């Protein structure tokens, strides 16, 4: 290219120039343009100077040159250039077209090196993406209701953030036997995953993620098998990243594979390290909650009646069902008291979940039982129970029934509890003992309560049902709908002659409506 003052000035300013007069031979370019693109010579074919532009960026540059005469004003294109040594630089090119006085079209490019600025922008974008990805992982972990939910949410969110095909997480679950090993997977049908064996983190002493290629990493296939991945998934894995959860995988480990999305890189390892820290906090909290649930479940199991109830003149069935789908142990309780010719039945629901609720439930249940067995009138026993609830700083609902086994006279005392149901022994029709608002207030609110009895009579063959609200209450639904559903289920369960079977069938029929419902006690 013939030098002139303007081109020398641009060259001195480290701006390369490429000019092509389409009516007057091949394009020409300055020395700076040649240097930017890693080529020699100052003229040649239209594409010669761009030979080292990354292929995936080249199309955009070529289209900008071809369509320059059709575009009003200059068009800026960013692309990468690979040097002979393998280094990569970013170039910003301003492409424009002008028409000469002779009527010919001249396309020109002003190019400059923007590598430092572009890398800063990409690093900032990567940081933003990393923060958003970790935020997503954290939100997913928080949304989990229990340890299994948390594990599933973690592996699914992390797999998406890392661009993985398959993900698996192995973690320890506290239980009554001291603990067991489980896993959560994504990208593969969990029904096809083999059972877990022993799991040992391979990088003892290291808290860094490991990146391996299954085709040439010694022991990698065996390692992936420890995550419970099927053989065909392991065989298809092109690149694998392993993430310890807690130092030396004390809480568990995560594994992610790519089949056709390229190999995991050091940047993926940086993101994985942050994911591992987020997962460690989430799994630790979920394990701690699970330990509390196990302890509360054990405590509750010791506090609730377990021996079969055998009382002359009555057939009694009791059942307790803990909250399904990982909900914490609640404060539901029940009791059956032989009063010598009379039968005392009680159900209650202490507000809250976990160890505190289970402990409060035990204190209220045993206190009430002792009072009733000491011949304390039910109204006075409930007043004392209200004082205990106030001292404990808790609230509770209670329904208590006394039945004269000889004559069938029945009295019910309710403190904020739902009404008992009676299923007629002849035609199965259902009636309620009192309306929703009858009875006294919930325990633990007022200094003194008055709980008037609601009286009725039971005939031989009638079925009296006391229950806690987990049987009928459903989120977003009026309580009347739940009571109507209970009444229908009672009628439909009539053909069952064995009371235990009828009780179990009733619970099964109602639990289908909300498989994640709260604790349920039935008497």
N, C-alpha and C positions, 0 to 999 in steps of 0.2 A: 504494500500500500504506500502510495506517495506521501511522505511526511509533510505536514504543514503545522503552523503554530498551534492550531486548535487540537490536533491529534496528539502533538507533543505534550500539550498541557494536560489532556486527559490521561495520557500514559503516565505522566509524572504524578497525577492524582490517583494512580492505581485503578483507573477505569479502562477496561478493554473495549475496543470498538470493532464491530463486524459490519461491513457494508456490502450490499449486493445490488448493483444496478442491473435489473433483469434484461435490459436491452443491450448491455455492453459487457458480455463475458462473465467469467466466474466471480464469486465473492472474494473480497480481500479483508484482512484483519490486521490489527496492530500486534506488536510484540507482547504487550500486556495481555491481549486476548489469547494469544498462543500460550502464554505462561499459565493463565488461569485454567486452561483446558488441557494442559500437559501435552501439547503437540509442538512440532517444529514447522517452519515455513510460514509465509504470510499470505498465501493464496492457495486456491485449490477448488475442489468440488464443493457444492453448497453445504454438504454435511461433514466435510473432512475435519473441521475444527471441533465438531461435537462428537467425535468418535468415542470419547471416554465418558460421556454423559450416561448415568445409570439408565438401563433400558426402560425401567418403569416410569422414569421421569421424561424420557426422550419424546414420547408421543405428545405431551403437552407443549414442549418447546417447538416441535415441528409444526404443530397446528397453529401456534402463535405466529410463526414465520409465514406459513402459507396464506393465512387469513388476514395478515397485517393490512393489506390494501383495503380490506372490507370493513375494518374496525376503525371507528372514529377515535383518534387520539392514541396515545401509547398504551401498551399492554405489558404488565409486569409478570414475569414467570420466575419461580424459584425451582432450582434443580440441583442434583448432586453430581459431582465429577469425581471419578475414581482415578487416582494417579497410578503410575506404573508400579510404585512401591506398595500399593494397596491402601494408602491414605485416602480419606474422602473429604472434600470441601464442598461447601454450599455456595452457589452462585446466584445472584439476583440479576436478571436480565430484563432491560426495558426494550421491548420490541415496538418499532413504529415504522410507518411507511409514508413517503412523500412523493409528490409528482414533480419532476423537473420541468424546466421551461420548454424542453424539447418534447415533453409528453411521455417520457419514460417513467417507470415506477422504481423507486429506490427504497429497499428495505434495510433498516439499520438496527443494530443491537448495541446498547451500552451495558456492559457487564462489570460487576464488581464482586469481590469476595465478601460474603456475609456469614462465614462459618461461625465465628464467635457469637454473633447475635442470634443466629438460628439455633445453635446448640443451647444457648441460654433460654430461648423460647421453648424449645423441645423439653429441656429439663424442667421448666416451669409447668408445662403441660403434663409432663409425667408426674410431677409432684402433685398437681391437682387431681389427676386420675388416680394416683395412689391413695390420696386422702379420701376421695370419693369412694374408692373401692373398699378401703378399710372401714369407712363409715357404714357402708352397705353391710359388710361382714359383721360389724358390731351391732347394727340394728337387727340383723337376722338372729344373732345370738341372744339378744335381749328378748326377742319375741318368743323364744322357746319356753314352753310351760314346764318342762322337766329336762332331765339330763339327755334323754334320747332325742327330744325335740331340738335341744340346743345343738347336739352333735350333727343332726341332719341339716339344720339351718346353716351351721358353720361350713360343712363340706360343700353344700350346694352353692352358697354365696362365694366361697373361696375359689371353687372350680371356675365359676363364671369370671371372677376378677382376674384369674391367672390364665384364662383362655385354654383351660384343660378339657380334654375329652372325657376323662374318667377321674373321679376323686373318691378317696376312701379315708376314713378316720377311725382309728382304734383307740379305745378309751376304757378305763376301769370304772365299774359300777359298784358302789357300796351296796351290800345287801346283808340279810340276816346271817349269812354264812361267811361273812368276812370280805366278800367282793368277788366279782367275776369280770371277764373281758368281753366287750361287745364292739361292734363296729357299725358305721353308717356309710353308705355308698351313694354315689350319684353317677348317672351316665350308664348304668348297668342295672339290670333287673336284680333286686336284692334276693329274689327267690332262687336265683341261679348261683349265688355266691357260696363257696364251700365254708364249712365251719372253721372258726378260728382255732389255731393251736397256740403254742407259747409265742410270745412276742418279745424280742430283745432289740432295742435300738442299736443299730450297727456302729454308730459313731460315738462311742462312750467318751466322755470328756469334751465333746464339742457341742456347742449350741447353735451351730450354723446349719442352714439347710444344705442338703446334698443334692447335686444334680448328677444323674447317671444316664448312660445310654444302655438299654437292656441288651443290645447286641454284643457289647464288648466289655461290660462291667462284670467282673467276677462276683458271683453270688447274688446278682441283681434279681434274677428270676426267683430264687428262693426267698429273697427279701420281700418281693411283691406278693408272693404267696402268703406271707404272714399277715398281710392286710385283708386276706379273704377274697382276693380278686380271682375270677375264673381264669383258667389256663389260656383261653383264646384271647382274652383282654391283655394278658401279660405278653403273649406272643406278638400282638399288634402294636404294642407300645413302642414309640419311636424315641421318646425322651421322657425322663421321669424326674420329678423333684420331690424330695422327702423333707418333711418339716417336723421337728420335734415340738411337742407341746409341753412347755416347762423344761427346765434344764435336764439334759440326758433323757428327755421324753418321760419324765416322771409322771405326767398326767395323761400321756397318750402320744400319738403321732399321726401325721397326715401324709398322704401320698397322692400325687396327681400325675397323670400321664397325658402325653400328646401323641396322636397317631399321625396327623398330617398337617399340623399347624406350625411346624418347625420346632427347633430345639429350644428348651428353656435356656435363658441367658443369665448372666450375672445380675442384670437389672431385675429379672424375675426372682432371683434369690433374695435381693434386697426387699422386694415386696413380700416374699414368702416369710422372711424373718419378722416383719411387722405383723403379718397374719398369724404367725406362731405366737407372738406375744398377746395379741387380741384373743386368740383361741385359748391360751393358757388361763387368762383371767376368766373367760366365760365358762370353761370346763371346771375350773377350781370352784367358782361360785355354784355351778350346777351340782357338782359332787357334794359340796357342803350342804346344799339344800336337800340333796338326796339322802345324805347321812341323817339329817334331821327328820326327814320323812320316815326313814327306817326306824329311828329311835321312837318317833311319835307313834308309828304303827305298832311297834313292840309294846310300848306303854299302853296304848289303847287296847291292844289284845288282852293285856293282863287286867285291865280295868272293867272290861265288859263281861257279862255272864257267858260261860262256855258250856256248863253242864246241861244236859237235857232237862227240861222242865216237866215234872210229873206231879200233877195236882188233881186229886179226885174230884170228878164232876166237871172238868173242863179239859179240853184239848188245846194246847198252846204251842204256837210256832213262833220262833224269833229268828230274825236274820239281820245281819249287818253287812252292808256292801260299801267298801271304801270308794272314794271318788275315782272314776275311771279316767283313762287317758292322762295319767300323771298328776292329777290334781292332788294337793297336799291333803294329809289326813286332817279331818275336821273334828268337831266336838260333839258329834251325834252320839246319843246313848239310849239305852233301853233297860228296863228291869221288869222282872216278874216276881211278885211277893206273895207268898202264901200267908194269909191272915186268918187261917182257921175258919173255914166255912165261907170266907170271902176271898176274892182274888183281886190283888192290886197289880195294875199294869201301868207302866210309865214309859214315856219317850221324851227326849229333850234334845235341844240343839244349842250348844254353846257357840257364841259368836267367835269367829276367827278360825285359824288353821295352825297346824304344827304342834310342837311340844307344849306350848302354853295352853292351847285349847284342850289338848288331851288331858293335861294335868288338872285344869279347871273342871273339865267334865267329870273326872274321877272324884274330885272333892264334892261336887254337887250331887252326883249319883249316890255315893256312899252316905253322905249326910242325910239325904232325903230318905233313903232306905232305912237308916237307923231310926229316924224320927217316926216313920210310919209303923215300923215293927214295935216301937215303944208305945203304940196306941195314941200317938199325937194326932188330933184331928187334921184332916188334909189341909183345911184353910190355914191353920196355925203352922203346919209343917212348911207350906209354901211361903208363908211370911218369913220364917227363919231362913229358908233357902234364898229368899230375896236379899236378906241381910248379908249372907255369905257372898252372894254375887257382888254386892256393893263393896265388901271388903276386898274381894279379889280384883275389882276394877274391870269386871267383865259383864256381859249381858247374855241372857239365854231365854229360850222359849221352852215351855213344859206343858205336856198334857198328861193328866193322871186320872185313872179310872178305877173305881171299886165296884165289883160285881158280887151280888149275893148269889152264891152258887145253887142255893135251894130254890129261891123264888124268882130269880132273874132280875131283881131290882138293880139298876145301874146308875151311878153318879159319876159325872165327869167334871174335873176342874182344869181349866185351861188358862195359861199365862202366855198370851201372845202366840199360841200355837194353833195350827190348823185343826179343824173339827174331825173327830174320829168318824169312821164310816161303819154302817151296819148293813150287811147283806142278808136279806131274808132267807131263812132256811128252806122255805117252800118254793117261792117263785123267783128268787135271786134278785128281786128289786133292791135298790140301794137307797138308804136314807142317811142323813148326817145328824150327828148329835150336836145341835146348836148351829148357829149361823157363823159366818166368818168373823164378825165383830163381837161375838159373845165372849164372856169370860173376863179375866183380869188382864192387867198390862204385862208386858215382858219383864222378866226378872232383871234387876240391876239398874233400874231407872228411878224409882220412887223410894222414899224412906219407908213407907208402909203401903202395903197393897191389900186390897179386898178382892177375894176370888170366890164368887158365889158358885155353887154347884149347878150343873145342868143335869136334870134327872130324866130317865127314860126306863123302859123295861125291855129285857131281852127274852125271847122265847127259845126253847130248846131247838138246836139246829142252826140258830142265827150265828153269823160270823162277824165278830167285832174286830175292826182294823184300826190300829194306831200306827202312825208313820211320821217321818220327818220330811221337811219340805223338798229334799232332793228327789223324792219320788215324783213330784208333780210340778215343781216350778221349772220353767224354761225361759231363758233369756229372750226378752222382747215379746213375751206372751202374757196375757192376763191370767191371774191365778184361777179364775173361773174355768178357763179352758182346760187347765191341768186337772181340776177336780172332776170335770165332766169326763175327761179321758180315763181317770181312775175309776169312776163309776161304771163306765162301759167295760173296762177290763175286769172288774169284779163280777159283773154279770156273765161275761164270756168265760170266766174261769170256773163257773158253777159245776160243770160235769166232773171235775176232778174231785175224787173222794178223799184223797189223802191231803191233809191240811198243809204239810210241808211242801208237797208238789204244787198246791194251789198258790202258796206264798211265793215260791220260786218262779212259777209261771207268770204271776202278776208282775213281779219285778222285771223279768225278761221282756214282757210285752211293753212295759212303759220305758225301759231303758233304751229301746230301739229308737224312740223319738229323740233322745239326746244322749248319745253314747259317752259324752264327756261331762255328764252331770255330776253334782256334788255327792257327798256321802249320803247313804240312805240307811235308816233303821226301820225295821218292820216288826210289829207285834200283833 
